Amino acid sequence: MKLELVGKNISLTESLKSKVEDKLSKLDKYFSDEILARATLSSTKGNQKIEVTIFLPGTILRAEDSSSDMYSSIDKVQNSLERQIKKYKTRLKKRYKDNTSIKFEEVESPIEHEDEDENTIVRRKSFDLKPMMEEEAVLQMELLNHNFFVFLNGNTEEVNIVYKREDGDYGIIEAKLK
């Protein structure tokens, strides 16, 4: 697994880099060498945060933790990612049953815009919609640890949004163009 370290408002010391590399290298047994993982470490007002995103073909695994101690946050993120991998192991195996070659999809980084006149939009993301089944969209949403996910429905070829309801079930919003 290729690891990319990014620091925001924090200097990446050798011990910090070593700790992140050591902890995330424990996940190498699950992935091939070509898989990219991005670890973003940041610090704001005494709060230390780490976000780790692992880009798999067609799937993204993501975990984050925030605390006053960066080293404990790194431990928690590594444990969280390992739990996700184990939890979704059978679903991921079904999805990638023909795993002879791994193809990479280009995942664009979020584009941040700063506009001096208007401060309502603080972050902008763009992503490619790929056709998938509703079950795949639920899986992707759970892997990202989000409460909604936008996808292109493979059956209807329309943009849909799957979301997690308060009762634990899922809902789908079907967008129709007029």
Salt bridges, closest charged atoms under 4 A:
GLU4 OE2 - ARG38 NE 2.90
GLU14 OE2 - LYS17 NZ 3.88
GLU51 OE2 - LYS49 NZ 3.43
GLU51 OE1 - ARG62 NH2 3.42
GLU64 OE2 - LYS49 NZ 3.65
GLU64 OE1 - ARG62 NH2 2.49
ASP75 OD1 - LYS19 NZ 3.24
ASP75 OD1 - LYS23 NZ 3.37
GLU82 OE2 - LYS29 NZ 3.94
GLU136 OE2 - ARG95 NE 3.12
GLU142 OE2 - LYS164 NZ 3.40
GLU158 OE1 - LYS176 NZ 3.47
ASP167 OD1 - ARG165 NE 3.50
